[in-house]
């Protein structure tokens, strides 16, 4: 058990569903980090294999300070694309934000290739999830690389309009 904002919590449950032709051969990878900046890349070299579920959990918050905001720079995303179908039925990369109350929400989903996409002012807690299906198309993807670091300024919440 842990306490967040003086509310006792017992953790969380994460359910996700996916399709895989042969789930006995799926590789599961998971990493956790508390560093305020870093580089995440998968794979380290060459093309990624089929049937991979990989997650990176980043918690750059500190118990004694205001949670930081981060800029997440997706330097490159090269995912396998599916011919004649929705591109998200093959491989996908998802960035989830985790709020200061522990609520998780999807910030961005990538199902093809992109470069230099910046997610500004993300909360200091987030999960990067990568899923590859059981098949490999010709010219399959080469993975992704992203960098996260402290944002220059926290997001600004607009003041409510009180004029009538």
LOMIBA-690747 format. One line per 2 residues: number of its first residue (from 0); their letters; for each residue x, y, z of N, C-alpha, C. Coordinates in Angstrom, 3 decimals, m for minus. Example, Ala and Ser with C-alpha at 12.3 -4.5 7.8 and 13.67 -1.06 7.14 Angstrom:
BEGIN
0) AS) 13.190,m5.690,7.800,12.300,m4.500,7.800,13.200,m3.300,7.800 | 12.850,m2.250,7.080,13.670,m1.060,7.140,12.900,0.030,7.870
***
This chain:
BEGIN
0) XX) 0.838,m1.177,0.000,0.000,0.000,0.000,0.886,1.245,0.000 | 0.372,2.310,m0.588,1.099,3.560,m0.598,0.104,4.700,m0.440
2) XX) 0.611,5.873,m0.112,m0.251,7.033,0.092,0.099,8.084,m0.936 | m0.906,8.603,m1.588,m0.738,9.676,m2.563,m1.765,10.737,m2.211
4) XX) m1.298,11.952,m1.843,m2.190,13.033,m1.418,m3.052,12.605,m0.243 | m2.457,11.895,0.708,m3.123,11.429,1.920,m4.290,10.496,1.665
6) XX) m4.330,9.852,0.511,m5.349,8.861,0.209,m4.649,7.518,0.114 | m5.101,6.572,0.923,m4.491,5.252,0.906,m4.916,4.506,m0.340
8) XX) m3.968,3.928,m1.036,m4.250,3.214,m2.269,m3.675,1.812,m2.189 | m4.237,0.912,m2.977,m3.766,m0.459,m3.008,m3.159,m0.814,m4.353
10) XX) m2.885,0.160,m5.200,m2.284,m0.134,m6.493,m3.272,0.031,m7.621 | m3.017,m0.646,m8.723,m3.897,m0.545,m9.869,m3.875,m1.850,m10.626
12) XX) m4.859,m1.995,m11.491,m4.942,m3.163,m12.339,m4.988,m2.681,m13.774 | m4.170,m3.245,m14.617,m4.106,m2.870,m16.023,m4.503,m4.080,m16.850
14) XX) m5.562,m3.924,m17.629,m6.009,m4.984,m18.514,m5.856,m4.511,m19.950 | m5.275,m5.328,m20.792,m5.266,m5.025,m22.209,m5.440,m6.326,m22.967
16) XX) m6.054,m6.195,m24.107,m6.353,m7.360,m24.915,m5.681,m7.194,m26.269 | m5.244,m8.281,m26.833,m4.614,m8.241,m28.138,m4.818,m9.559,m28.846
18) XX) m4.437,m9.582,m30.088,m4.562,m10.783,m30.902,m3.171,m11.263,m31.259 | m2.941,m12.525,m31.118,m1.669,m13.115,m31.468,m1.937,m14.542,m31.925
20) XX) m1.393,m14.896,m33.065,m1.625,m16.241,m33.600,m1.084,m17.337,m32.681 | 0.049,m17.085,m32.054,0.678,m18.097,m31.210,1.231,m17.416,m29.976
22) XX) 0.390,m17.267,m28.950,0.812,m16.498,m27.785,1.891,m17.187,m26.954 | 2.175,m18.449,m27.212,3.229,m19.121,m26.445,4.617,m18.631,m26.832
24) XX) 4.753,m17.982,m27.978,6.053,m17.492,m28.417,6.214,m15.989,m28.245 | 5.318,m15.342,m27.517,5.406,m13.904,m27.304,6.492,m13.590,m26.285
26) XX) 7.337,m12.612,m26.625,8.379,m12.146,m25.717,7.863,m10.931,m24.975 | 7.966,m10.947,m23.651,7.525,m9.831,m22.815,8.763,m9.167,m22.200
28) XX) 8.870,m7.856,m22.373,9.976,m7.082,m21.816,9.395,m5.933,m21.009 | 10.028,m5.591,m19.898,9.522,m4.502,m19.075,10.681,m3.817,m18.374
30) XX) 10.635,m2.470,m18.324,11.679,m1.682,m17.685,11.041,m0.571,m16.870 | 11.659,m0.217,m15.758,11.177,0.863,m14.889,12.340,1.806,m14.605
32) XX) 12.083,3.125,m14.657,13.138,4.102,m14.381,12.576,5.291,m13.628 | 13.372,5.866,m12.735,12.989,7.076,m12.000,13.845,8.277,m12.417
34) XX) 14.590,8.169,m13.493,15.455,9.270,m13.918,14.632,10.367,m14.592 | 14.987,11.653,m14.401,14.221,12.762,m14.968,14.466,12.988,m16.461
36) XX) 15.419,12.290,m17.029,15.644,12.388,m18.469,16.271,11.085,m18.938 | 16.064,10.781,m20.210,16.637,9.540,m20.707,16.319,9.286,m22.159
38) XX) 16.814,8.172,m22.643,16.637,7.755,m24.023,16.091,6.332,m24.012 | 15.029,6.103,m24.763,14.450,4.766,m24.892,14.475,4.409,m26.362
40) XX) 15.011,3.251,m26.672,15.040,2.794,m28.051,14.871,1.295,m28.123 | 14.139,0.860,m29.136,13.958,m0.573,m29.337,13.796,m0.849,m30.813
42) XX) 14.477,m1.833,m31.347,15.552,m2.610,m30.738,16.842,m1.811,m30.754 | 17.884,m2.381,m30.180,19.173,m1.697,m30.135,19.835,m1.693,m31.507
44) XX) 19.603,m2.694,m32.309,20.150,m2.728,m33.659,19.342,m3.646,m34.553 | 19.205,m3.294,m35.812,18.475,m4.127,m36.760,16.972,m4.013,m36.611
46) XX) 16.262,m4.898,m37.274,14.804,m4.908,m37.223,14.336,m5.656,m35.979 | 13.172,m5.271,m35.458,12.644,m5.953,m34.280,11.938,m7.245,m34.692
48) XX) 11.909,m8.208,m33.791,11.279,m9.494,m34.106,9.756,m9.429,m33.959 | 9.052,m10.406,m34.496,7.607,m10.485,m34.281,7.302,m10.950,m32.859
50) XX) 6.053,m10.784,m32.460,5.540,m11.278,m31.172,6.283,m10.718,m29.964 | 6.320,m9.386,m29.867,6.960,m8.724,m28.733,5.960,m7.794,m28.068
52) XX) 5.922,m7.836,m26.749,5.204,m6.859,m25.941,6.248,m6.271,m25.003 | 6.505,m4.968,m25.120,7.541,m4.329,m24.310,6.991,m3.048,m23.704
54) XX) 7.287,m2.819,m22.422,6.844,m1.592,m21.761,8.005,m0.947,m21.030 | 7.998,0.363,m21.013,8.951,1.165,m20.263,8.117,2.098,m19.394
56) XX) 8.262,1.986,m18.086,7.547,2.848,m17.148,8.535,3.874,m16.619 | 8.188,5.148,m16.780,9.045,6.240,m16.322,8.305,6.979,m15.219
58) XX) 8.961,7.138,m14.073,8.404,7.900,m12.953,9.460,8.904,m12.524 | 9.417,10.095,m13.105,10.413,11.131,m12.817,9.971,12.028,m11.678
60) XX) 8.913,11.640,m10.969,8.422,12.444,m9.854,9.251,12.180,m8.614 | 9.188,13.106,m7.704,9.886,12.968,m6.431,8.870,13.166,m5.323
62) XX) 9.007,12.434,m4.248,8.055,12.519,m3.145,8.055,13.919,m2.541 | 9.186,14.614,m2.567,9.330,15.895,m1.876,9.142,17.121,m2.752
64) XX) 8.723,16.968,m4.015,8.610,18.147,m4.869,7.399,18.038,m5.790 | 7.113,19.123,m6.460,6.030,19.149,m7.433,6.387,18.231,m8.590
66) XX) 5.435,17.423,m9.064,5.744,16.539,m10.192,6.221,17.335,m11.402 | 7.279,16.889,m12.057,7.790,17.622,m13.222,6.931,17.356,m14.454
68) XX) 7.081,18.232,m15.408,6.489,17.994,m16.722,7.641,17.697,m17.668 | 7.390,16.803,m18.604,8.444,16.357,m19.504,8.065,16.618,m20.948
70) XX) 9.060,16.831,m21.767,8.884,16.827,m23.211,9.386,15.479,m23.699 | 8.562,14.807,m24.495,8.930,13.507,m25.049,9.133,13.703,m26.541
72) XX) 10.361,13.517,m27.003,10.703,13.711,m28.407,10.847,12.349,m29.073 | 9.875,12.003,m29.906,9.972,10.763,m30.673,10.866,11.049,m31.863
74) XX) 12.133,10.691,m31.734,13.113,10.999,m32.766,12.869,10.184,m34.027 | 12.438,8.938,m33.853,12.089,8.120,m35.015,11.157,7.007,m34.582
76) XX) 10.188,6.731,m35.421,9.280,5.601,m35.228,9.155,4.932,m36.589 | 9.599,3.693,m36.682,9.513,2.928,m37.922,8.858,1.593,m37.644
78) XX) 7.550,1.526,m37.867,6.793,0.320,m37.545,6.363,m0.406,m38.810 | 6.219,m1.708,m38.687,5.712,m2.537,m39.783,4.310,m2.051,m40.152
80) XX) 4.047,m1.958,m41.426,2.711,m1.567,m41.877,2.015,m2.769,m42.493 | 0.714,m2.809,m42.329,m0.091,m3.918,m42.848,m0.720,m3.508,m44.171
82) XX) m0.530,m4.293,m45.214,m1.179,m3.958,m46.478,m2.678,m4.256,m46.408 | m3.455,m3.364,m46.974,m4.901,m3.542,m47.131,m5.670,m3.671,m45.825
84) XX) m5.122,m3.210,m44.706,m5.849,m3.247,m43.437,m5.550,m1.980,m42.646 | m6.226,m1.835,m41.537,m5.948,m0.748,m40.611,m4.512,m0.915,m40.116
86) XX) m3.656,0.112,m40.226,m2.258,m0.041,m39.833,m2.076,m0.425,m38.361 | m3.050,m0.122,m37.533,m2.923,m0.436,m36.109,m3.208,m1.899,m35.791
88) XX) m3.572,m2.709,m36.797,m3.767,m4.136,m36.534,m2.446,m4.884,m36.551 | m1.390,m4.263,m37.033,m0.062,m4.900,m36.999,0.681,m4.415,m35.762
90) XX) 1.657,m3.583,m35.926,2.502,m3.154,m34.820,2.115,m1.745,m34.381 | 2.292,m1.473,m33.086,1.895,m0.165,m32.576,2.771,0.258,m31.404
92) XX) 2.921,1.560,m31.241,3.641,2.165,m30.128,2.676,3.141,m29.472 | 2.465,3.007,m28.167,1.497,3.843,m27.456,2.202,4.526,m26.287
94) XX) 1.946,5.826,m26.113,2.439,6.573,m24.959,1.237,6.864,m24.066 | 1.294,6.368,m22.826,0.256,6.607,m21.827,0.778,7.586,m20.793
96) XX) m0.045,8.567,m20.413,0.286,9.469,m19.320,m0.322,8.908,m18.038 | 0.351,9.156,m16.919,m0.180,8.769,m15.615,m0.321,10.052,m14.796
98) XX) m1.541,10.399,m14.439,m1.793,11.649,m13.721,m1.292,11.564,m12.288 | m1.269,12.720,m11.596,m0.825,12.733,m10.207,m1.771,11.945,m9.301
100) XX) m2.967,11.650,m9.773,m3.912,10.820,m9.026,m3.787,9.340,m9.408 | m2.850,9.028,m10.319,m2.614,7.644,m10.708,m3.479,7.150,m11.852
102) XX) m4.219,8.050,m12.508,m5.062,7.659,m13.630,m4.241,7.626,m14.913 | m4.411,6.576,m15.683,m3.658,6.410,m16.916,m4.551,6.722,m18.108
104) XX) m4.014,7.479,m19.058,m4.761,7.771,m20.283,m3.797,7.766,m21.468 | m4.322,7.354,m22.621,m3.489,7.306,m23.817,m3.237,8.724,m24.310
106) XX) m1.967,9.072,m24.488,m1.608,10.392,m25.002,m1.460,10.348,m26.525 | m0.803,9.291,m27.028,m0.517,9.212,m28.455,m0.360,7.754,m28.851
108) XX) m0.789,7.443,m30.087,m0.639,6.084,m30.623,m0.037,6.187,m32.020 | 0.999,5.388,m32.260,1.676,5.398,m33.552,1.555,4.012,m34.166
110) XX) 1.137,3.982,m35.422,0.926,2.708,m36.115,1.675,2.657,m37.434 | 2.554,3.605,m37.665,3.353,3.628,m38.889,4.632,4.389,m38.579
112) XX) 5.214,5.021,m39.559,6.490,5.707,m39.357,6.288,7.207,m39.185 | 7.117,7.812,m38.349,7.120,9.256,m38.154,8.494,9.649,m37.608
114) XX) 8.830,10.918,m37.714,10.080,11.416,m37.143,9.833,12.752,m36.478 | 10.646,13.038,m35.482,10.666,14.321,m34.788,9.281,14.807,m34.369
116) XX) 8.566,13.978,m33.672,7.279,14.354,m33.113,7.481,14.610,m31.626 | 7.106,15.799,m31.143,7.320,16.163,m29.749,5.988,16.181,m29.014
118) XX) 5.930,15.468,m27.892,4.786,15.529,m26.992,5.200,16.453,m25.857 | 4.667,17.665,m25.842,5.087,18.672,m24.871,4.291,18.570,m23.579
120) XX) 4.967,18.915,m22.480,4.353,19.011,m21.160,3.605,17.763,m20.739 | 4.204,16.613,m20.941,3.637,15.362,m20.443,3.913,15.272,m18.945
122) XX) 3.028,14.636,m18.197,3.300,14.471,m16.763,4.584,13.680,m16.547 | 5.168,13.812,m15.371,6.432,13.147,m15.051,6.337,11.645,m14.912
124) XX) 5.139,11.094,m15.072,4.948,9.644,m15.060,4.288,9.239,m16.364 | 4.897,8.285,m17.056,4.295,7.805,m18.288,4.771,6.397,m18.592
126) XX) 4.038,5.734,m19.480,4.378,4.384,m19.923,4.482,4.400,m21.435 | 5.531,3.816,m21.957,5.673,3.600,m23.394,5.448,2.105,m23.605
128) XX) 4.487,1.767,m24.455,4.161,0.361,m24.712,4.334,0.072,m26.200 | 5.053,m0.998,m26.505,5.305,m1.406,m27.879,4.754,m2.813,m28.077
130) XX) 3.998,m2.992,m29.148,3.411,m4.289,m29.462,3.738,m4.643,m30.905 | 4.301,m5.835,m31.131,4.469,m6.311,m32.503,3.652,m7.588,m32.648
132) XX) 3.020,m7.741,m33.805,2.171,m8.913,m34.027,3.031,m10.134,m34.362 | 2.371,m11.233,m34.657,3.072,m12.502,m34.860,3.648,m12.667,m36.252
134) XX) 3.342,m11.750,m37.150,3.849,m11.880,m38.519,4.815,m10.756,m38.841 | 5.618,m10.970,m39.846,6.550,m9.948,m40.313,6.318,m9.738,m41.802
136) XX) 5.944,m8.514,m42.164,5.771,m8.149,m43.570,7.139,m7.806,m44.144 | 7.255,m7.873,m45.463,8.522,m7.496,m46.080,8.785,m6.020,m45.799
138) XX) 10.035,m5.688,m45.537,10.385,m4.303,m45.208,9.839,m3.901,m43.853 | 9.806,m4.833,m42.911,9.226,m4.545,m41.605,9.978,m3.425,m40.908
140) XX) 9.382,m2.914,m39.848,9.908,m1.735,m39.173,11.210,m1.951,m38.437 | 11.868,m0.830,m38.166,13.139,m0.889,m37.459,13.015,m0.373,m36.028
142) XX) 11.785,m0.192,m35.531,11.589,0.173,m34.134,11.422,1.659,m33.909 | 11.847,2.107,m32.737,11.657,3.518,m32.392,12.770,3.983,m31.477
144) XX) 12.887,5.300,m31.391,13.788,5.928,m30.450,13.134,7.203,m29.956 | 13.103,7.388,m28.641,12.558,8.615,m28.077,13.436,9.089,m26.940
146) XX) 13.379,10.383,m26.720,14.126,11.008,m25.638,13.127,11.775,m24.785 | 13.284,11.723,m23.474,12.435,12.525,m22.598,13.325,13.367,m21.692
148) XX) 12.874,14.604,m21.415,13.623,15.521,m20.572,12.673,16.548,m19.992 | 13.130,17.272,m18.984,12.272,18.250,m18.313,11.779,19.295,m19.287
150) XX) 10.501,19.605,m19.201,9.913,20.656,m20.037,10.343,22.006,m19.482 | 10.451,22.985,m20.364,10.870,24.317,m19.942,9.853,24.934,m18.984
152) XX) 8.590,24.794,m19.284,7.530,25.377,m18.465,6.394,24.379,m18.297 | 5.770,24.340,m17.117,4.598,23.470,m16.959,3.440,24.000,m17.786
154) XX) 2.465,23.160,m18.104,1.328,23.629,m18.886,0.557,24.707,m18.146 | 0.005,25.634,m18.885,m0.755,26.736,m18.307,m2.230,26.387,m18.402
156) XX) m2.919,26.472,m17.251,m4.363,26.246,m17.223,m5.032,27.605,m17.362 | m5.899,27.777,m18.392,m6.541,29.077,m18.574,m7.470,29.393,m17.408
158) XX) m7.512,30.679,m17.064,m8.422,31.131,m16.017,m9.846,31.089,m16.541 | m10.818,30.723,m15.688,m12.211,30.712,m16.157,m12.686,32.121,m16.472
160) XX) m13.528,32.230,m17.491,m14.080,33.522,m17.901,m15.223,33.883,m16.968 | m15.019,34.949,m16.163,m16.041,35.357,m15.200,m16.812,36.567,m15.677
162) XX) m16.505,37.091,m16.860,m17.225,38.267,m17.370,m18.585,37.856,m17.913 | m19.547,38.684,m17.713,m20.891,38.389,m18.226,m21.415,39.496,m19.059
***
